[in-house]
Amino acid sequence: MDFAILTHVSYSDVKLSRRARFSTVCLHAGQEPDPTTGAIITPIYQTSTYVQDELGKHKGYEYGRTQNPTRMALERNVAAIEGGKAGFAFASGMAAIGAIATLLESGDHVVVSDNTYGGTFRLFDKVLTRYQLSFTYVDTGNLDDTERAFTPSTRMLFVETPSNPVMRLTDLRAAADVAHRHGVRLVVDNTFASPYVQRPLELGADIVVHSTTKYMNGHSDSVGAIVISQRDQDNEWLAFVQNAEGAILSPFDSWLVLRGTKTLPIRMERHNANGLALAEFLSAHPKVKKVYYPGLPAHPQYELARRQMHGFGGMLAFDLGSLEAARRVLNGVRLQSLAESLGGVETLISHPATMTHASVPPDRRAALGITDGLVRISAGIEDIEDLEEDLSQALDLV
Ligand SMILES: Cc1ncc(COP(=O)(O)O)c(C=O)c1O
């Protein structure tokens, strides 16, 4: 697949031809010079309401929760980047996933990737099961098992690929076939990959969600999310729910993410390069027991990664064999920051068992390979030599 070409940009955009390539779309889609001043950058429309011309006559904007030009520019921008019909920006990834769940009705069943983000598991397991929704967690990397998990009540297949933190992949084209054979939607959390690395809608998915907190914004200074959806009926419902529940992205956060997507391609090139280099460095290190990165030929789904992804992303994990060894490295790094989250320009290091996946019960963590010795890295865009030197001195402490 030529990743520079978007196969179905549906937005009509004054500046962009239908053949516009990926980086051009990231920079320009959804944005026109400000009609009042000509400002090249979409302003932050920090307003709660809009003055109407006369009773029953307004400019298409009534109230800040319902419409905001900065947020709408971001929604058009990311919809074009993902190759989707419409985008809906939310206050956080969890708010967005909660909104997607409102497409379900009481009694419905969802098949979910088993090592999905801990917060997603918490929302499904602790909140949505109270509303007569049920969830089955399977390794969606195995599509026979995935299909076996379907019941007559299944209405959604919810997939995260690569999965967090053990970087297991799901074949998205095949997953879309399974979902559609059963007449249900395929929803893909594309946060870990970003649309530079992987565009699920082009592979048959119906809905994509991003925590924009991560690569889309990319600068660790905003929490937010966006849902991109294809089906007209889903788009109508998501627009309704975005307003009805009201978990919208603020104008300032929308502006930050809109700024972030302008540099997504060049940031992702460096994230990809640093991710691969660190995975290779760690694989060769005697203190490291195992490395999880889809760009290593030793990864069991390396061929799928090469087919489905454009580069292998900036996320990797490695096992040091014990909590004590992990603690020494996590406390020993100087340049890398010990913190949750991912996808920012600076490298973060974390301990999934006690941080991102603390809400996952210990037996489930063990089954997924999230051991106490597992360390996760979100490779930033620093010079690789500095990252390797930092890891090297931390590993010397083990
Ligand atoms: C894959 C994935 N999906 C969703 C979320 C939730 O996003 P947010 O923290 O913006 O609510 C996260 C957060 O880490 C994540 O890693």
The ligand as an SDF file (V2000), in Angstrom:
LIG
                    3D

 16 16  0  0  0  0  0  0  0  0999 V2000
   -4.6810    2.9120   23.6440 C   0  0  0  0  0  0  0  0  0  0  0  0
   -5.3570    3.9130   24.5190 C   0  0  0  0  0  0  0  0  0  0  0  0
   -6.6540    4.1790   24.3430 N   0  0  0  0  0  0  0  0  0  0  0  0
   -7.3130    5.0820   25.1040 C   0  0  0  0  0  0  0  0  0  0  0  0
   -6.6760    5.7500   26.1180 C   0  0  0  0  0  0  0  0  0  0  0  0
   -7.4370    6.7310   26.9700 C   0  0  0  0  0  0  0  0  0  0  0  0
   -7.1520    8.0280   26.5740 O   0  0  0  0  0  0  0  0  0  0  0  0
   -7.2440    9.2860   27.5870 P   0  0  0  0  0  0  0  0  0  0  0  0
   -6.1620    9.1070   28.5920 O   0  0  0  0  0  0  0  0  0  0  0  0
   -7.0550   10.4610   26.6700 O   0  0  0  0  0  0  0  0  0  0  0  0
   -8.6000    9.2570   28.2080 O   0  0  0  0  0  0  0  0  0  0  0  0
   -5.3150    5.5090   26.3420 C   0  0  0  0  0  0  0  0  0  0  0  0
   -4.6050    6.2180   27.4210 C   0  0  0  0  0  0  0  0  0  0  0  0
   -3.4890    5.9290   27.7450 O   0  0  0  0  0  0  0  0  0  0  0  0
   -4.6490    4.5690   25.5290 C   0  0  0  0  0  0  0  0  0  0  0  0
   -3.3480    4.2780   25.7140 O   0  0  0  0  0  0  0  0  0  0  0  0
  1  2  1  0
  2  3  1  0
  2 15  2  0
  3  4  2  0
  4  5  1  0
  5  6  1  0
  5 12  2  0
  6  7  1  0
  7  8  1  0
  8  9  2  0
  8 10  1  0
  8 11  1  0
 12 13  1  0
 12 15  1  0
 13 14  2  0
 15 16  1  0
M  END
$$$$
